[in-house]
Amino acid sequence: MRRLTSCLILHALLAAPAPVLAEAQRVWVLVNDEYKGELLLDFNEDFPCLRRPLLEEWGLREQLLAQVVPTPDTCLSRAALPPETHYYYDRIAQLITFTFPEKDVEIRPNGVSTSRWDEGITALFVNYHLNYTWDNATRSEYEPKNSNAWLELDSGLNVGPWRLRYQNSMLREKTGERTSYTRRFSLGRNIQSWRSRFLAGEGDTPSDLFDSVSFRGVMLNSDESMLPDRWRAFSPRIKGFAKSNAEVTLRQRGEVVYRTFVFPGVFTLDNIYPPEANGDLEITVKESDGTESVRIVPYASMPNLVHEGNVNYQLVYGHYKPWRGSELPRPAFVQGALFAGLPGNFSLFGGVIHTSLYDSQALGIGKNLGTWGALSLDVTHSRATQPRRKSDDRGESYRLRYAKAFFDTGTSISMQLRYYPAGRRYRSFQQAVNQQKTWWWDWDDNGNWDGDEDPEKRWRAELNLNQNLWQDGNLYLTYWQEAFRRGGKEHSMMLGYSDTFRDVDYSIYASYDKAPGLRGNKEVNFTVSIPFSVFLGEDRGRGMRLNTEYTAANRKSAREALTTINGSALDDYSLRYQLGTAYNAEKHGSLLANLDYQHNAGEIRLGTTQRPHSRQYDADVTGSVMVHPGGVTLGQTLGDTMALVEIPGTAGIGIDNQFGVTTDKNGYALVSYMTPYRVNRITPDTLNLPENMTLPLEEVDVVPTAGAVAFARFLSVEWSEDEEGEDEDGNAEGEAPVPPPR
């Protein structure tokens, strides 16, 4: 053996070196002992082509990058790296490692190379949501039936970077009327070289500078989700506590915007970028036994600040799209906006909207104050056609915004102040469209306007405060107030606190709402959730909770009490039940019962409510179907970006990324929510593998683009007691499996 090794070494030393040409290789990358994933890099003389964007996404600081001079082919040469940088390449193992001085590397958990972005596979899919409700309340000539039903179908087709989306609804009302209509239809794609997204069809305009409206047309805008984290706008830091392996879901305005899986103990989410610049976040922590805890976090971002040297843009052309059944006009409009990052952490931004009945121009400046937060100031001018008068409505809006996150104390705060000058009539695009609709009774016999108009605003102030306290405590405050020119104010406030004490979850909030000329509405709500293990012991009471909610208010109709028993059954806690009673101030009580089964192929909910003079039954079915090159797979409701997982030759293997998801008889499973342009690690539950099977790789990373169906394939190895095992691709046990084609 030694003789053979010596001969091989001697042959390698004496052999004439062959010319080395640049070639693309897929390699595993480690930077300062941190795994950066599998990248496709161009190699020349055993050194990869390193471009500046890649090094920036690895977290290298500017002072190091400034010392590195690009070569003519835009790659960074090996000789240009600082002498203290260490590099090692193992061609056989397809592994490269870089070691940079710690002082030159930032902690950037989500830095991702663009070479890893995956457009996903070709797939056709549909989300379905079917609801049926029946009650025995007295029928009338206007509502002759006791039941109604509706079906929502959200379909999609992915081919390369193109995303075709179609949303349709079908209804059958109690009146017997049957209706079907299209909610939204669009074709879009990402443009990676521009860090942008293109959409043709129906969508919503961006809300960074102007209020968002629905439209039918085309849109091209920068996509900040493609940027490194440090170049993006303010992200909230959400802290929580999980008692077990838990699924954490974030919703904004009822829509799921983020979902992840966390381990037991304290967790922190600091890479959340909700689609809406303003809107509370609802955080749901679902434990492994099916129990859930919910809390609210106020959120408002500073979207108009961009990194120095970057430029973001928005271009929209189309027709205004009113809500279904509306008689409002549908004017054609064009909207554009530009945001530029300047030296000194300043940002300059502006935009325009132009239609036949409305014009608006906005201009503003922002400043990143570093440890003191971020500040911006903008002014918007508008002109709106006013059918009630001969002259147009013209006015200005001045807006001052501030946002800051204190990570050391777990505090996030955002404030906004708007001012509307006296004698002016500022209108948003939506307000301008709304005021085009008039009624005949608002005009006198001489053709003069004689109706009422909304009072002109004087100013509006907003405050959002969120404070994380100790392990699982959270304190939040939301407040806004508007003042009007003719006197009077309208304001709303909510103060809340939630915490956990010895497995008992509790929360309390108080709110106050007041409109001009009306009595203020006061409300206090207290909720407590107690696990049955407190009464019956850990083994007998696991998965069951007693929930009590009480609401006190100065309005009689708002006073109510609700008590429920929630629990879960089956080995995987996929069956959940709820029994409860509700009682209000009008001495009307009701009994309720609900059953929920969450399966690999979807979710079924059955419920009934018993009131003094009526009884109601309802059924709800949700899920998805996907057609892909490997066949047809059923799953739970899919998000915008998803993954198809394959473990050949297995069935019933769980995926840790989502509750209730297991492989079907063909070895496929659907994971509903992936974060685009970031590393998503997909992990099967290897404890449920057959005894004669192992997975050489127990975790696969995918980096999907927005809207993609990422594909993650796990190679399995089977063996018997009498022979050496082979995987399904013919690799002997112990050999490295051949990566699947991409």
RABELWO-V149669 format. One record per pair of residues at least 6 apart in sequence whose ideal C-beta (glycine too) atoms are under 6 Angstrom apart, sorted by the first residue. I is the first residue (numbers start at 1). J is the second residue. Records with the same first field share a line. If there is no record, write none. Layout:
I->J / J
This chain:
20->45
22->42 / 44
23->43
24->40 / 42
25->43
26->38 / 40
27->94 / 96
28->38 / 95
29->36 / 39 / 96
30->97
31->58 / 98
32->99 / 100 / 105
37->116 / 701
39->113 / 115 / 116
40->115
41->48
42->49
46->89
47->78
49->75
50->76
51->74
54->113
57->111 / 112 / 113 / 228
58->111
59->105 / 106 / 108 / 111
61->104
64->104
68->76 / 80
69->80
70->76
71->77
84->101
85->100
86->99
87->98
88->97
89->96
110->229 / 271 / 678
111->228
112->678 / 679 / 703
116->703
117->703 / 705
118->703 / 704 / 710
119->160 / 161 / 705 / 708
120->704 / 708 / 709 / 710
121->709 / 711
122->159
123->158 / 626 / 628 / 709
124->157 / 627
125->156 / 626
126->153 / 155 / 625
127->154 / 624 / 637 / 638
128->153
129->152 / 622
130->151 / 621
131->150 / 620
132->149 / 619
133->148 / 618
134->146 / 147 / 617
135->614 / 616
136->615
137->614
143->174 / 175
145->174 / 176
148->173 / 174
149->172
150->171
151->170
152->169
153->168
154->167
155->166
156->165
157->164
158->709
161->189 / 190
162->189
163->188 / 707
164->187
165->186
166->185
167->183 / 184
168->182
169->181 / 183
170->180
171->179
172->178
184->202
185->201 / 202
186->199 / 201 / 202 / 203
187->200 / 201
188->198 / 199
189->198
190->197 / 705 / 706
195->222 / 226
196->222 / 223
197->223
198->220
199->219
200->218
202->216
203->219
204->212 / 214
205->212 / 213 / 316 / 335
206->314
207->277
208->303 / 304
209->337 / 351 / 362
211->428 / 430
213->429 / 430
214->321
215->318 / 321
216->318 / 319 / 321
217->317 / 318
218->317
219->316
220->315
221->314
222->312 / 313
224->232
225->676 / 677
226->677
231->307
233->301 / 302 / 303
234->301 / 302 / 403
235->272 / 273
236->272 / 299 / 412
237->270 / 405 / 407
238->269
239->268 / 410 / 468
240->267 / 285
241->266 / 471 / 472
242->262 / 264 / 267 / 285
243->287
244->264 / 287 / 288
245->288
246->262 / 285 / 287
247->261 / 286 / 659
248->260 / 262 / 285
249->259 / 284
250->257 / 258 / 281 / 283
251->282
252->274 / 276 / 279 / 281
253->279
257->274
258->272
259->673
261->656 / 657
277->301 / 303
278->300
280->296 / 298
281->297 / 299
282->296
283->295
284->292 / 294
285->293
286->292
289->542 / 543 / 568 / 573
290->543 / 568 / 573 / 576
291->545
293->505
295->474 / 498
297->466
298->464 / 466 / 476 / 478
300->414 / 464
302->374 / 403
304->349 / 366 / 376
305->347 / 366 / 368 / 374
306->312 / 339 / 341 / 347
307->341
308->341 / 343
309->341
310->341
311->340
312->339
313->338
314->337
315->336
316->335
317->334
319->330 / 332
320->330 / 331 / 433
322->328
328->433 / 437
329->436
331->355 / 356 / 357
333->355
334->354
335->353
336->351 / 352
337->351
339->349
340->348
341->347
342->348
345->368
346->367
347->366
348->365
349->364
350->362 / 363
351->362
352->361
353->360 / 429
357->385
358->384 / 429 / 432
359->383
360->382
361->381
362->378 / 380
364->376 / 378
366->376
367->375
368->374
373->403 / 404
374->403
375->402
376->401
377->400
378->399
379->398
380->397
381->396
382->395 / 426 / 427
383->392 / 394
384->393 / 427 / 432
385->392
386->392 / 393
387->438
388->449
393->425 / 427
395->424 / 425 / 426
396->421 / 426
397->418 / 420 / 426
398->419
399->418
400->417
401->416
402->415
403->414
404->413
405->412
410->468
411->467
412->466
413->465
414->464
415->463
416->462
417->461
418->460
419->459
420->426 / 457
442->451
444->450
455->484 / 486
456->485
457->482 / 484
458->483 / 484 / 485
459->483
460->482
461->481
462->480
463->479
464->478
465->477
466->476
467->475
468->474
472->500
473->499
474->498
475->497
476->496
477->495
478->494
479->493
480->492
481->491
482->490
483->489
488->516
490->515 / 516
491->514
492->513
493->512
494->509 / 511
495->510
496->509
497->508
498->507
503->531
504->530
505->529
506->528
507->527
508->526
509->525
510->524
511->523
512->522
513->521
514->520
521->555
522->554
523->553
524->552
525->551
526->550
527->549
528->548
529->545 / 547
530->546
531->545
532->541 / 544
533->541
543->567 / 568
544->567
545->566
546->565
547->564 / 566
548->563
549->562
550->561
551->560
552->559
553->559
556->585
559->585
560->584
561->583
562->582
563->580 / 581
564->578 / 580
565->579
566->578
567->577
568->576
569->575
574->598 / 660
575->597
576->596
577->595
578->594
579->593
580->592
581->591
582->590
583->589
590->609 / 611
591->610
592->609
593->608
594->607
595->606
596->605
597->604
598->660
600->661 / 662
601->623 / 634
602->622 / 623 / 636
603->622
604->621
605->620
606->619
607->618
608->617
609->616
622->637
624->635 / 637 / 638
625->634
626->633
628->644
631->666
633->668 / 670
635->670
636->672
638->672
639->672 / 673
640->707
641->674 / 676 / 704 / 706 / 707 / 708
642->672 / 674 / 709
643->671 / 674 / 702 / 710 / 712
644->709 / 711
645->655 / 669 / 682 / 712
646->667 / 668 / 713
647->653 / 663 / 667 / 714
648->667 / 728
649->716
650->663 / 667
651->663 / 665
652->662
653->663 / 684 / 688
654->662 / 685
655->661 / 669 / 671 / 684
656->683 / 685
657->671 / 682
658->671 / 672
661->669
663->669
674->680 / 704
676->704 / 705 / 706
679->701 / 703
680->702
681->699 / 701
682->700 / 712
683->699
686->698
692->718 / 719
693->716 / 718
694->717
695->714 / 716
696->715 / 737
700->712
702->710 / 712
704->710
713->740
715->727 / 737
716->727
717->725 / 727 / 733
718->725
719->725 / 733
724->733
725->733
726->732
727->737
729->738
731->737
